[in-house]
């Protein structure tokens, strides 16, 4: 990843950034991009809020196996789309 990634490059790596699976250089590069790009920063805030939204939508009961499989499939599709 270059010193200042494009918005597309940044969005493609934000999930990895949130999961902490990037190198120090990549994290710093994305952090700098988020500081200067309000559109990507807004996108990232939305991405960070997804687990809370999912918990709200699923309610107080733990999700059943069918719901868990559906969520896992959706996450796989997002990851595959990100790598295209």
C-alpha positions, 0 to 999 in steps of 0.5 A: 500500500502506498503512503496515501491510498486512494479512496477505493484502496482505503475502503477495500482495506478498512475491514482489515484495519478494523480487525487489526490485521494490517501492518503498522505502515498500512495502519498509519497510511489508512489512519492518515487517509481517514484524517483527511478524507471525510467520506472515507471516515464516515464510511468507516464509522458506519462499518464500525457500527455494524456489530451494534446494529446487528445486535439491535436487529437480532434482539436480546435472544442469541441468534439461532443457527439459521441466522448465524449461517445467513450472517456468515454468508453475508460476510463472505460475500462482502469479503469476496466483493472487496477482493474483486 
